[in-house]
Amino acid sequence: MTKKTHSELSKDLVSWYNECSSRALPWRSDSPDPYKVWISEIMLQQTTSQAVISYYQKFISLWPNVKSLSKATQEEVNEAWQGLGYYSRARNILKCAKIIVSEYNSTFPKNSLELIKLPGIGPYTSSAIASICHEEQCGVVDGNVLRVYNRLLGESVEWWKPDFHKKTQVFSNTLCCFEKKPSEVNQALMDLGATVCTPKSPTCMLCPIQQFCMSKKKNLQKILPIKKQVKPKEIWLYEVYKNEGTQVDEDLSKNKSLEVCIHKNQPFLKKNLLPLGRFTKLKEPPKTFSFRHSITNNSIFVDFVKPLKNKKPTNRSRNMTLKELGRVTPSSLIKKIWQSHEFHETI
Ligand code: SF4
């Protein structure tokens, strides 16, 4: 792409953003708050804006600024994060808030090079905060931008490889250099990927940059980007020891407890407390099980068995109520276990 093409492309993107797009999202504003942009961008990793809005609003009502967040406990943050998955993000958010309060006088650093030093803030988030809040000329690259750029080029490339990521970063940075407001270039790219150049059915007729798109010219929009070979899921049988004598109760305020521990060689939710039981790796899904649950690359088949008294890791286990456990291991897997009648059955 020539310099002229980059310049025209960024102009068309910004005009479209101001005239047609500019989605009304609760973290967007004429004077963006770095704290709110940060929280939204962390939540938006791996999910869509629509799915994030209610979590974001609840989070901001609990902790409206970085100072209030820095005083929260990890358990409280985990509880507010419940349902968003990838709990390392909840841990990094609290770590980062504490550092900003103690080392930066509660003010977010203004440039991407300083922001990227903070826990949980990578190249994408640092560029998003610095460009949206301070108009730094740094482009953003996420899944949406990779897809748009790949389609613009109209080439069958391994878009998940670092080389293509670097090329896309150069493209995105260059677009930002041609406009006074890099914030608008970046948000236009984000919006274009989310609403027009979508993964399955791009609406090219509405696309502000269609005249530059090689995929449209070659009619490759639905073929590109090429599909990435996905790693096969690992299959696990998680035989949970029954919590005999208790009863299914969804009222989490009631003080019924279950026995949990951090298992040795736990294959998923590592370093998190889980109900007592044993894990077996399988080649094929089991024929009988109570329910199935997925966590990243693990397909987990849960069954309930009578506890093996001698093998119980009693030295490492403890009793917790479901509410307490939800605060340290905020996974819906535990809630499903508790809600299963078989968990409470007496043999
Ligand atoms: S013309 Fe179509 S494929 Fe090309 S960038 Fe626009 S929406 Fe995507």
Residues whose N, C-alpha, C, O or C-beta is under 5 A from the ligand:
A	BS01	SF4	V148 R151 V196 C197 P202 T203 C204 C207 Q210 C213 S215 K216 Q221
